[in-house]
Amino acid sequence: MNSSATAQHVAALAGIPKQPTAADKSRVAAKPSVDHLMDTPLPVLMNELGVTLLDSGITDREFFGAVVERKTGELILSMPAGRSELEHDTVARYLLAHAFGVDVPPMPAPLTTVRVDDEEGDSSQADEALRRVRGEAI
């Protein structure tokens, strides 16, 4: 194929729409309503929102879970293993509400949430948090 034909093929590729990734789908997912967030079975909800669940290696009883947005835009919900189904379900829904901007009342004390935003696009803090959640060496 000559260079002119190659250039035409490359130019034609630019017109092909990019296929959405899981991260793209989670970003365009409509903000769930409070009712949908609270009533939909958790596995179905997470699938709809494009969220990946990981068991955390963190054993500290004061750690209830985390949502981390990776550089790719992928959302990871990390929850400690071995907690009651009620605790797991409640905390997961609460963290997802915060991640998607759904207005829900705060959890009772002593539970608190912390949001780490990196406005300059460097997600090193989020990556460090994800490594901690996964129990990887930092």
C-alpha positions as CSV (number, residue, x, y, z in Angstrom):
1,M,0.0,0.0,0.0
2,N,1.5,3.4,-0.9
3,S,1.8,6.2,1.5
4,S,-1.2,8.1,0.0
5,A,-3.5,5.1,0.5
6,T,-2.2,4.6,4.0
7,A,-2.9,8.3,4.8
8,Q,-6.4,7.9,3.6
9,H,-7.0,4.8,5.8
10,V,-5.6,6.6,8.8
11,A,-7.7,9.6,8.1
12,A,-10.8,7.3,7.8
13,L,-10.0,5.9,11.3
14,A,-10.3,9.3,12.8
15,G,-14.0,9.3,11.9
16,I,-14.8,6.1,13.7
17,P,-16.3,6.8,17.1
18,K,-14.4,5.5,20.1
19,Q,-16.1,2.6,21.8
20,P,-17.0,3.5,25.4
21,T,-14.9,1.9,28.2
22,A,-16.3,0.8,31.5
23,A,-15.0,4.1,32.9
24,D,-16.8,6.1,30.3
25,K,-20.0,4.2,31.0
26,S,-19.7,4.9,34.7
27,R,-19.2,8.6,34.1
28,V,-22.2,8.9,31.8
29,A,-24.4,6.8,34.1
30,A,-27.2,8.9,35.3
31,K,-26.9,10.0,38.9
32,P,-29.1,7.4,40.7
33,S,-32.0,8.6,42.7
34,V,-32.0,8.0,46.5
35,D,-34.8,5.4,46.0
36,H,-32.8,3.6,43.2
37,L,-29.6,3.7,45.3
38,M,-31.3,2.2,48.4
39,D,-33.8,-0.2,46.7
40,T,-31.8,-1.8,43.9
41,P,-29.9,-5.1,44.8
42,L,-26.3,-4.0,45.4
43,P,-24.7,-6.3,42.7
44,V,-27.2,-4.9,40.2
45,L,-26.6,-1.3,41.3
46,M,-22.8,-1.7,41.0
47,N,-23.1,-3.2,37.6
48,E,-25.4,-0.4,36.4
49,L,-22.9,2.2,37.8
50,G,-19.8,0.4,36.4
51,V,-18.2,0.1,39.8
52,T,-15.7,-2.7,40.6
53,L,-15.8,-4.3,44.1
54,L,-12.6,-5.4,45.7
55,D,-12.1,-7.0,49.1
56,S,-9.7,-4.9,51.2
57,G,-6.8,-6.3,53.1
58,I,-7.2,-3.6,55.7
59,T,-8.1,-5.2,59.0
60,D,-8.5,-2.1,61.1
61,R,-12.0,-2.1,62.7
62,E,-12.2,1.6,62.1
63,F,-12.0,1.2,58.3
64,F,-15.3,0.6,56.7
65,G,-14.5,1.0,53.0
66,A,-13.4,3.3,50.3
67,V,-14.2,4.4,46.8
68,V,-11.2,5.2,44.6
69,E,-11.3,6.7,41.2
70,R,-8.3,5.5,39.2
71,K,-6.5,7.6,36.6
72,T,-8.6,5.8,33.9
73,G,-11.8,7.0,35.6
74,E,-12.6,3.5,36.8
75,L,-14.4,3.5,40.2
76,I,-13.3,0.9,42.7
77,L,-15.3,0.2,45.8
78,S,-13.2,-1.6,48.4
79,M,-14.8,-3.1,51.4
80,P,-13.2,-5.1,54.3
81,A,-14.0,-8.8,54.2
82,G,-15.7,-10.5,57.1
83,R,-18.2,-7.7,58.0
84,S,-21.9,-8.4,58.5
85,E,-24.1,-8.2,55.4
86,L,-26.0,-5.3,56.9
87,E,-22.8,-3.3,57.5
88,H,-21.4,-4.2,54.1
89,D,-24.6,-3.2,52.3
90,T,-25.2,0.0,54.3
91,V,-21.6,1.3,53.9
92,A,-21.4,0.4,50.2
93,R,-24.6,2.3,49.4
94,Y,-23.4,5.3,51.5
95,L,-20.0,5.4,49.7
96,L,-21.6,5.1,46.3
97,A,-24.0,7.9,47.2
98,H,-21.1,10.1,47.9
99,A,-19.2,9.0,44.8
100,F,-22.1,9.8,42.6
101,G,-23.2,13.0,44.3
102,V,-26.5,11.6,45.7
103,D,-27.6,13.7,48.7
104,V,-28.0,11.4,51.7
105,P,-27.9,12.3,55.4
106,P,-24.5,11.8,57.1
107,M,-23.7,8.5,58.9
108,P,-24.0,8.7,62.7
109,A,-20.9,9.3,64.8
110,P,-18.3,8.0,65.0
111,L,-18.4,7.1,61.3
112,T,-16.9,9.8,59.1
113,T,-16.0,10.1,55.4
114,V,-13.0,11.8,54.0
115,R,-12.8,12.9,50.4
116,V,-9.4,13.4,48.7
117,D,-9.6,15.4,45.6
118,D,-6.6,16.0,43.4
119,E,-7.5,19.0,41.3
120,E,-4.4,18.9,39.2
121,G,-5.2,15.5,37.7
122,D,-2.3,13.7,39.5
123,S,-4.1,10.9,41.2
124,S,-1.0,9.7,43.2
125,Q,-3.0,10.0,46.4
126,A,-5.8,7.9,45.0
127,D,-3.3,5.4,43.7
128,E,-1.7,5.2,47.1
129,A,-5.1,4.7,48.7
130,L,-5.9,1.9,46.2
131,R,-2.6,0.2,47.0
132,R,-3.4,0.4,50.7
133,V,-6.9,-1.0,50.1
134,R,-5.4,-3.9,48.1
135,G,-2.8,-4.5,50.7
136,E,0.1,-3.9,48.3
137,A,3.5,-2.5,49.3
138,I,3.8,1.2,49.0
